[in-house]
Amino acid sequence: MSEPVVLMQDVTKTYEIGDIKVHALRGVSFAVAPGEYVAIMGPSGSGKSTLMNLIGCLDKPTGGTYRLDGIDVATQTDQQLAATRLAKLGFVFQGFNLLARTSAVRNVALPLFYAGDRDRDAKAKMALTKVGLGGRIYHRPNELSGGEQQRVAIARALINNPAVVLADEPTGNLDSATAEGIMTLFRQLNDEGHTIIMVTHDDDIANHAKRIIRLRDGLVVEDAAVVNRTLVST
Ligand code: ADP
């Protein structure tokens, strides 16, 4: 088996608010191998956002170990973590998080701008073509539908060829037909070898993944392959 891209070993996260300690994660362990497609589910308050923040290197565990593509994030300075995030992760959010007054191609090129890449516009055009938006590269977000905006965000997430694409309720703002299109795209990306980890509260969306990890009260209560995977037509 290849080296995991995400390795969580007995990870805990405790928030302290004054004298009160909130144990958001209470010992979470799992590994995600390259090429996996994982949905993280669980009721509100179960620790999904906390876990995504840790996987995304936006926060560090209180205890236990998290390795991202072999890097122990606890040993990294904030500056190193920012560089790790840029190199290893692509983020897709529920609200798309695009710059409003900026063209699709510039939005997609943004991570490469921070990386100082001179070929960023050409690479961004290629990424937009890959997600089916080759004909809309100079449109601004307000000239695109919700589904198209999410495709721009997905192209931006892919531009650095990240080790992991992290998606937080990626279809939460979309109608079901548009959501289906985004799930088709995720499937294609996963078929091409991209590793995807997605938080969702929606069973139909989670069933597009190959594996579901369920959290409850800060613990993994189920971690299993999806038996009847939804196979959207491509
Ligand atoms: P979910 O995303 O599944 O709804 P969260 O990870 O947001 O769960 O929350 C898990 C627990 O941690 C909850 O009890 C929540 O109130 C608490 N929590 C989350 N973030 C913070 C924070 N920044 N400060 C204090 N408590 C928090």
Residues whose N, C-alpha, C, O or C-beta is under 5 A from the ligand:
A	BS01	ADP	Y15 V22 A24 P43 S44 G45 S46 G47 K48 S49 T50
